[in-house]
Amino acid sequence: MHLPIIKGGSRYKKSTTYFGGINMLQDYSEGELCECSGISHLNFPAITQRQKSETVFECNSPSAMIFGRKECIAAEGELYYDRKKVATLTPGRKNLAILGDKIAVFPDKIFYDTKTGETGNLEGECKSIEGITVTFTKNSITVPTVHSEEKVAVEMLTLPKNTNVFTYSTVTCQDAEYTFSGFKLMKVQELTPNVIFREKCEKNQYRRVVSISEDEKTGNFLVDNELVTVNNCMENFFSQLKSGDVVEISGCKILQGNNKTAQIVAASASALWFSNETFTEVQETAVITIKRKIPDFSCVCSYENRLWGCEGNTIYASALGDMTNFFVYKNLSTDSFSVMSNSAGDFTACVPFGNCCLFFKENGCFKLYGNRPSNFQLTESYGGGVLATDSKSIVSTGGRIIYKGSGGIYTFYGGVPQCISQKLTGITMDNAVSGSDGKRFYISADTEEGREEFVWDMERNLWSKSGVRDIIGYSSYGGNLYRLHPHGVEKLLEETDDEAQWSITLCPFDEDYYKTKNYTRLYISVHLFENAYINTQVSCDNGPWQDVHTCYADEKKYLNIPCVIKSCHSVKLRLSGKGKCLLESITREFSVN
């Protein structure tokens, strides 16, 4: 009798010591990840936790950040520079740009001078009062030097009993200057209605008594009064305008031909001078408006010592070194510049790049070359565009541009943009913002899983997820990258976050054998540090996840985690934990049926 011969399965052993990044494609390499969170490739080819960050400034609801000599942040309806409030802003999303010592803020159209500490309006507007005479000569506009305007506010003033008060019976005012008469020294309890006094008043204020009552609990007297403030509203009337500004004059009714655009030659507090024969002589009593206009920019940047911005389908450049003038056209090299593109759609983003400036629409990109109005040239570059909601995803780093386009994330060296996000196929990103420290590219966007931060290792072409979910902006300075989150600004460090919660799911192991495998051992080589833990799960043939091992480290240790796996075609491995952990290799022992 002959029994059948049973052949023993061949024994195999494979090790993975190279761990790649995320790969959502069907064509993946051994060691790549189909999912991850809270990790980084700081210790490549091993996997470790994400980068650590430290908070450098706390604030609420920040919307934009840029670095001049110090950090400048728009948050809480305020503009902060060097962590101090320097201006008040309107709510909403902001665009910041630096030109020389000045930082421009849009859509508020204000600037902050980092050298002098001055805050001002990019736009300048002066509007006269109806009935006040504005005098036009052939080359000037003049307003009266004085005009008083009275404001009354009702207040309650508390004064101790028997306090001596200097009072007056009458007051006259001319050109914001007071004359008081009927002087008398009175006790506070002797005050009667209509008596005038000046307790706790500014130079241009006085108080008129309405009524007086005694507080029985404190014994003090409560003086109900009218606080009168008189201002010279024509004082420094033209303070927002300066020599060289191009202004738009409107409101003239007697001679409407004086409504025009002209350039200021010289300016004082009460007069503006222009070129000869600019106006026709007349005196106007209507409301005259003189305005230095700034376009309503949706995006801004600095290039060739000019501030550039886009309004609709038009690109504007300021006068050389002057971010307050965009309509100076004198055929000089220092003039402003504007150009309208010949394609449909509005511009959504702009960024300087090498010897040109890039302007994006949702369906295309344009390059602008040149260094003065006479040789500025706009050319359409390629088809890829940037959505308006992704305008802050553009980063210039390492001689290239990286941005979130309509078809993915692209890198651009000057020729044709190359997509770098193929391995993230299937992940939708909206409202993207990005930044770079020169080694890694960071992008935070809204996904189907909520807001997530993705990190691209630029040297190794590896993607990972940091597990940080609330980043709303980035800015780099001095080789460091700073992130904006809802409660302030943090700086990224070149070390791992020992408190991070992390997990990785490796792409399935099929060992290149399309038969059933009997796994006898699975060794996971892990360097576990103090107060950290790791949990191991396996899934066979896409079945349910099963816990196979959990380890807590009371002290620094080096582990080999053995796992026994049933017969299957492929096996998936998920590792998760908290604390500092270094995954170095995974070894499988198996036989093929």
C-alpha positions in Angstrom: 0.0 0.0 0.0 1.4 3.4 -1.0 0.4 6.6 0.8 0.4 10.0 -0.9 3.4 12.0 -0.5 2.8 15.3 1.5 5.2 18.0 0.4 6.2 20.6 3.0 5.6 24.2 2.0 8.6 26.3 1.2 9.6 28.6 4.1 10.3 32.3 3.4 11.4 35.3 5.4 11.0 38.9 4.3 11.9 42.2 6.1 10.8 45.7 5.5 13.2 48.3 6.7 12.2 51.2 4.4 9.0 52.9 5.3 7.5 55.2 2.6 4.7 57.7 2.8 1.0 57.6 2.0 0.0 55.9 -1.2 -3.7 55.7 -2.1 -3.1 54.0 -5.4 -3.5 50.4 -6.2 0.1 50.3 -7.4 2.1 50.6 -4.2 5.4 49.5 -2.9 6.2 47.5 0.2 6.4 49.7 3.3 4.1 52.4 2.0 1.1 53.5 4.0 -2.6 53.5 3.1 -3.4 55.6 6.1 -1.5 57.4 8.9 -1.9 60.2 11.5 0.5 62.0 13.8 3.7 60.7 12.2 6.7 62.1 10.3 9.8 61.0 8.4 12.3 62.9 10.6 14.2 59.6 11.2 13.8 58.2 7.7 13.8 55.3 6.7 12.2 54.6 10.1 8.9 56.1 11.1 8.5 58.3 14.2 6.0 60.9 15.6 5.2 64.2 14.1 7.2 67.4 14.7 6.9 69.2 17.9 5.6 72.8 18.0 5.8 75.5 20.6 3.4 78.4 21.1 5.0 81.8 20.5 2.0 84.1 20.6 -1.6 83.6 21.9 -4.5 85.3 20.3 -8.0 84.4 19.1 -9.4 84.0 15.6 -6.2 84.9 13.6 -6.7 85.2 9.8 -3.3 86.1 8.3 0.4 86.3 9.3 3.5 87.7 7.6 7.0 88.5 8.9 8.7 91.9 8.5 11.4 92.6 11.1 9.0 90.8 13.5 5.8 88.8 13.1 2.7 90.7 12.0 -0.7 89.0 12.7 -4.3 89.9 11.9 -6.5 88.5 14.6 -9.5 89.4 16.8 -10.3 92.5 14.7 -6.8 93.8 15.5 -3.4 94.0 13.8 -0.5 92.9 16.0 3.1 93.6 15.3 5.8 92.3 17.5 2.9 91.0 19.7 1.5 94.5 20.3 -1.7 95.9 18.9 -1.0 98.6 16.3 -4.3 98.9 14.4 -8.0 98.0 14.4 -9.3 95.9 11.5 -12.7 94.9 10.1 -13.7 91.2 10.6 -12.9 88.6 7.9 -10.1 87.2 5.8 -7.1 89.4 5.3 -4.3 89.7 2.8 -0.9 91.0 3.9 2.1 92.2 1.9 5.4 93.9 2.7 7.0 96.8 0.7 10.1 98.2 2.3 9.3 99.1 5.9 5.5 99.1 5.4 3.0 96.3 5.7 -0.2 96.6 3.7 -3.5 95.1 4.9 -6.4 94.3 2.5 -9.3 94.7 2.2 -9.0 97.3 5.0 -6.5 99.3 2.8 -4.3 100.4 5.7 -0.6 100.2 6.3 1.7 99.9 9.3 5.2 101.4 9.1 7.5 99.0 11.1 10.3 101.6 11.3 8.3 104.6 12.6 5.4 102.8 14.2 2.9 104.8 12.1 -0.4 103.4 11.1 -2.3 105.0 8.2 -4.7 104.7 5.3 -3.6 103.6 1.9 -6.5 105.5 0.5 -6.8 109.2 1.4 -10.1 111.1 1.3 -11.0 114.6 2.2 -14.7 115.7 2.1 -15.7 119.3 2.8 -18.9 120.3 4.7 -21.8 121.7 2.8 -21.9 125.5 3.0 -18.2 125.8 3.6 -16.4 127.6 0.8 -13.8 125.6 -1.2 -11.8 127.9 -3.4 -10.4 126.7 -6.8 -7.7 128.7 -8.5 -6.0 127.6 -11.8 -3.5 125.5 -9.8 -4.8 125.0 -6.3 -7.7 124.0 -4.0 -8.0 125.8 -0.7 -10.3 125.4 2.3 -10.9 127.7 5.3 -8.4 127.2 8.1 -11.1 127.0 10.8 -14.7 125.8 11.2 -16.2 124.8 14.5 -18.4 121.8 15.1 -20.2 121.2 18.4 -21.0 117.8 19.9 -23.1 117.2 23.0 -23.0 114.1 25.2 -25.1 113.5 28.4 -22.9 112.3 31.3 -23.2 111.7 35.1 -20.3 113.0 37.2 -19.8 112.0 40.8 -18.2 114.7 43.1 -17.7 114.6 46.9 -19.7 117.0 49.1 -18.2 120.4 49.8 -15.9 120.1 46.7 -15.0 123.6 45.4 -16.0 124.0 41.7 -15.0 126.9 39.4 -18.1 127.9 37.5 -19.2 130.4 34.8 -22.5 131.8 33.8 -21.9 132.1 30.0 -19.5 130.8 27.3 -18.9 131.9 23.8 -17.0 130.0 21.1 -15.3 131.2 17.9 -13.2 129.0 15.7 -13.0 126.3 18.4 -11.6 128.9 20.9 -13.6 129.5 24.2 -14.3 132.7 26.1 -15.8 132.2 29.6 -17.5 134.9 31.7 -19.3 135.2 35.0 -16.6 133.4 37.1 -17.7 132.2 40.5 -16.4 129.6 43.1 -19.1 127.3 44.4 -19.6 124.2 46.5 -20.8 121.2 44.5 -24.1 121.1 46.5 -24.7 124.8 45.4 -24.7 124.0 41.7 -27.9 124.8 39.8 -29.2 124.0 36.3 -27.4 125.7 33.4 -24.3 126.6 35.5 -21.1 125.9 33.4 -18.1 124.2 34.9 -15.0 122.3 33.6 -14.3 119.5 35.9 -12.6 116.5 34.1 -12.6 118.3 30.7 -10.2 118.5 27.8 -9.1 121.9 26.5 -11.9 122.0 24.0 -14.7 120.9 26.4 -17.0 122.2 29.1 -20.0 120.9 31.1 -23.5 122.4 31.6 -25.4 121.3 34.7 -28.8 119.6 34.0 -29.6 118.5 37.6 -28.0 117.5 40.8 -28.8 114.8 43.4 -27.3 113.4 46.6 -26.3 109.7 46.9 -27.6 108.8 50.4 -25.2 105.8 50.7 -21.9 107.6 50.0 -22.8 111.2 50.6 -21.4 112.2 47.2 -23.3 114.4 44.7 -24.4 113.1 41.3 -24.2 115.9 38.7 -26.2 115.1 35.6 -24.6 117.3 32.9 -24.2 117.9 29.2 -20.5 117.5 28.0 -19.9 119.9 25.1 -17.0 119.3 22.8 -16.1 121.8 20.1 -13.7 120.7 17.3 -12.1 122.6 14.5 -13.1 120.1 11.8 -11.1 121.9 9.1 -7.8 121.7 11.0 -5.3 119.6 9.0 -8.0 119.0 6.4 -5.6 117.6 3.8 -3.5 115.6 6.2 -4.3 112.3 4.4 -2.9 113.6 1.1 0.7 114.3 0.1 2.8 115.6 -2.7 2.9 113.2 -5.7 -0.6 111.7 -5.0 -3.0 111.3 -7.9 -6.4 112.3 -6.7 -9.9 112.3 -8.0 -11.9 115.5 -7.4 -15.7 115.2 -7.5 -18.8 117.1 -6.2 -18.3 120.4 -8.1 -21.7 121.8 -9.1 -21.0 125.4 -10.3 -18.2 124.3 -12.7 -18.4 120.6 -13.2 -15.3 120.7 -15.4 -13.3 120.9 -12.2 -14.4 117.3 -11.5 -11.3 115.5 -12.7 -8.2 113.4 -11.8 -5.0 115.3 -11.2 -1.6 114.9 -9.5 -0.7 117.0 -6.4 2.5 119.0 -6.8 2.6 120.2 -3.2 0.3 120.0 -0.1 -0.3 121.8 3.2 -2.9 121.4 5.9 -5.4 123.7 4.1 -4.3 123.8 0.5 -3.3 121.6 -2.4 -1.3 122.8 -5.4 -1.4 121.3 -8.9 0.1 122.0 -12.3 -0.9 125.4 -13.9 -4.2 125.6 -15.7 -5.5 122.4 -14.0 -8.8 124.1 -12.8 -11.0 127.0 -13.6 -11.3 129.6 -10.9 -14.4 129.3 -8.8 -15.8 129.1 -5.2 -17.9 126.0 -4.4 -20.1 125.6 -1.4 -21.2 122.0 -2.3 -19.7 119.0 -0.7 -16.3 118.5 -2.5 -14.6 115.2 -2.3 -10.8 114.8 -3.0 -9.8 111.1 -2.9 -6.6 109.1 -3.5 -8.1 105.8 -4.7 -6.8 102.3 -4.1 -8.3 99.3 -6.1 -10.3 96.6 -4.2 -7.6 93.9 -4.3 -8.5 90.3 -3.9 -4.8 89.3 -3.7 -1.5 91.2 -3.2 2.2 90.7 -3.3 5.5 92.7 -3.7 7.7 92.5 -6.8 10.4 94.9 -8.2 9.8 97.4 -5.3 6.2 97.8 -6.1 3.0 96.6 -4.5 1.0 94.4 -7.0 -2.7 93.5 -6.7 -5.6 92.2 -8.7 -9.1 93.6 -8.9 -11.3 91.4 -11.2 -9.5 90.8 -14.5 -7.0 93.7 -14.1 -3.5 93.7 -12.6 -2.3 96.8 -10.9 1.2 97.9 -9.8 1.9 100.8 -7.5 4.3 103.7 -8.2 7.9 102.7 -7.4 8.3 102.3 -3.7 4.9 103.9 -2.9 2.1 101.6 -2.0 -0.4 104.4 -1.8 -0.5 105.4 -5.5 -1.7 103.2 -8.3 -2.8 105.8 -10.9 0.4 107.8 -11.6 1.0 107.9 -15.3 3.6 110.5 -16.3 5.7 108.3 -18.7 8.4 107.9 -16.1 10.1 104.7 -14.9 8.6 105.3 -11.4 5.0 105.4 -12.7 2.2 103.0 -11.7 1.1 100.3 -14.1 -2.0 98.4 -14.9 -3.0 95.7 -17.5 -6.1 93.7 -18.3 -5.7 90.1 -19.4 -7.4 88.9 -22.6 -8.9 85.8 -21.1 -12.1 85.4 -19.1 -12.3 85.1 -15.4 -10.9 87.1 -12.4 -7.5 86.8 -11.0 -7.4 84.7 -7.8 -3.7 84.7 -6.5 -0.3 86.2 -7.2 3.3 85.5 -6.1 6.8 86.7 -7.1 8.9 84.0 -8.7 12.5 84.5 -9.8 12.7 87.2 -12.5 8.9 87.4 -12.9 5.6 87.5 -11.0 2.9 84.9 -11.4 -0.8 85.7 -11.5 -3.3 82.9 -11.3 -6.9 82.6 -12.4 -9.1 79.5 -11.7 -8.3 78.2 -15.2 -4.8 79.5 -16.0 -1.6 81.2 -15.0 0.1 84.3 -16.3 3.8 85.5 -16.1 4.7 89.1 -15.9 8.2 90.1 -16.7 10.0 93.5 -16.5 11.2 96.1 -14.0 9.5 99.3 -15.2 6.2 100.2 -17.0 7.8 100.5 -20.4 9.0 96.9 -20.4 6.4 95.1 -18.3 5.0 92.2 -20.3 2.2 89.8 -19.4 2.1 86.4 -21.1 -0.2 83.4 -20.5 2.0 80.5 -19.2 0.0 77.3 -18.8 -3.4 75.9 -18.2 -3.3 75.1 -14.5 -5.1 77.5 -12.2 -5.8 78.2 -8.5 -9.3 78.5 -7.0 -10.0 81.7 -5.1 -10.5 79.7 -1.9 -7.0 78.2 -2.3 -5.2 81.5 -3.0 -3.1 81.0 0.2 -1.8 77.6 -0.9 1.0 79.1 -3.0 4.5 78.8 -1.6 7.8 79.8 -3.1 10.7 77.7 -1.9 13.9 76.2 -3.2 13.6 77.9 -6.6 10.2 76.6 -7.3 6.5 77.3 -6.6 4.3 74.7 -4.9 0.5 75.2 -4.9 -2.9 73.5 -4.7 -4.4 73.7 -8.2 -7.7 72.6 -9.6 -6.3 69.1 -10.4 -4.1 68.4 -7.3 -0.9 69.8 -5.8 1.7 71.0 -8.2 5.3 72.0 -8.2 6.5 74.5 -10.8 10.1 75.3 -11.8 9.3 77.6 -14.7 8.3 75.2 -17.5 5.3 72.9 -17.1 3.9 72.3 -13.6 4.3 68.7 -12.3 1.6 67.1 -10.1 3.1 65.8 -6.8 -0.1 64.5 -5.2 -0.9 61.4 -7.4 -0.5 59.2 -4.3 -3.2 61.2 -2.5 -5.7 60.4 -5.2 -9.2 60.2 -3.8 -8.6 62.8 -1.1 -10.4 66.1 -1.8 -9.0 69.3 -0.5 -10.7 72.7 -0.1 -9.8 76.0 1.4 -6.1 75.1 1.4 -3.3 77.0 3.0 0.3 76.0 2.8 3.9 76.8 3.9 7.4 75.4 3.8 10.6 75.4 5.9 12.8 74.5 2.8 12.8 70.8 3.6 9.1 70.0 3.8 5.9 71.4 2.3 2.9 71.7 4.6 -0.7 72.0 3.4 -3.8 72.2 5.6 -7.2 71.8 3.9 -10.8 70.7 4.5 -11.3 67.1 3.6 -14.1 64.6 4.0 -12.5 63.7 7.3 -12.4 67.3 8.5 -9.5 69.7 8.3 -6.2 67.9 8.0 -2.5 68.8 7.6 -0.5 66.9 5.0 3.3 67.0 4.9 5.4 66.4 1.8 9.1 65.5 2.3 10.6 67.4 -0.6 13.8 65.5 -0.7 12.3 62.0 -0.5 8.9 62.6 -2.2 7.0 61.2 0.8 3.6 62.2 2.0 2.3 61.9 5.6 -0.3 63.3 7.9 0.6 65.2 11.0 -2.7 64.7 12.8 -3.0 68.4 13.5 -6.5 69.5 12.4 -6.9 73.2 13.0 -4.1 75.0 11.0 -5.4 78.1 9.1 -2.2 79.7 7.9 1.6 79.5 7.6 4.5 81.9 7.4 8.3 81.2 7.2 11.1 83.5 8.5 14.7 82.9 9.3 14.6 79.3 8.2 11.7 78.5 10.6 8.1 77.8 9.8 5.2 79.2 11.9 1.6 78.0 11.9 -1.6 79.8 12.6 -4.2 78.0 14.6 -7.4 79.3 16.2 -5.7 80.3 19.4 -2.4 81.8 18.2 0.9 81.2 16.5 3.2 78.2 17.0 6.7 77.5 15.8 7.6 74.1 14.3 10.7 72.4 15.8 13.1 69.9 14.4 12.3 67.3 17.0 9.5 64.8 17.6 6.4 65.4 19.7 6.6 62.9 22.6 2.9 63.6 23.5 1.5 62.9 20.0 -1.2 60.3 19.4 -0.2 58.4 16.2 -1.1 55.5 14.0 -0.1 54.0 10.7 -1.8 51.4 8.5 0.6 49.8 6.0 -0.4 48.8 2.5 -1.2 45.0 2.4 1.6 42.5 2.3 1.1 39.9 -0.4 4.7 38.9 -0.6 4.5 38.8 -4.4 3.0 35.3 -4.2 -0.6 35.1 -5.4 -1.4 32.0 -3.3 -2.4 31.4 0.3 0.3 32.1 2.8 0.7 30.6 6.2 2.3 33.2 8.4 4.1 31.6 11.3 5.7 34.7 12.7 5.5 38.5 12.4 8.3 40.4 14.1 8.0 44.2 14.6 11.2 45.9 15.6 10.3 48.9 17.7 12.3 51.3 19.8 9.9 52.4 22.6 10.8 55.2 24.9 9.7 55.9 28.5 6.0 56.5 29.1 5.0 55.4 25.6 2.8 52.6 24.4 2.1 50.8 21.2 -0.8 48.7 20.0 -0.6 46.2 17.1 -3.5 45.0 15.0 -3.7 42.8 11.9 -6.4 42.2 9.2 -6.3 39.1 7.0 -7.8 39.4 3.5 -9.4 42.8 4.4 -11.2 41.1 7.3 -11.9 42.7 10.7 -9.1 44.2 12.7 -7.8 42.0 15.5 -5.6 43.1 18.4 -2.5 41.0 18.7 -0.3 42.9 21.1 -0.1 46.0 23.3 3.0 47.2 25.2 3.5 50.0 27.7 7.0 51.2 28.4 8.0 52.1 32.0 11.5 52.8 30.7 13.3 53.0 27.4 13.3 49.6 25.7 13.9 47.9 22.4 11.1 45.4 21.4 10.6 42.6 19.0 6.8 42.0 18.9 5.9 38.4 17.8 2.6 37.9 16.0 1.0 34.7 14.8 -1.3 35.1 11.8 -3.7 32.6 10.2 -3.5 31.4 6.6 -4.4 34.2 4.1 -3.6 35.8 0.8 -2.6 39.2 2.2 -2.2 40.8 5.5 -2.6 44.4 6.7 -0.9 45.8 9.7 -1.9 48.7 11.9 0.2 50.2 14.6 -0.9 52.9 16.9 0.2 54.5 20.1 1.2 57.6 22.1 4.6 58.9 23.0 8.0 58.6 21.4 8.3 55.5 19.3 10.7 54.5 16.5 9.5 51.9 14.1 12.5 50.4 12.4 11.5 47.1 10.7 8.9 44.5 10.1 9.8 40.9 9.4 7.4 38.2 8.2 8.0 34.4 8.2 5.6 32.4 6.1 5.1 29.4 3.8 3.3 29.3 0.5 0.6 26.6 0.0 
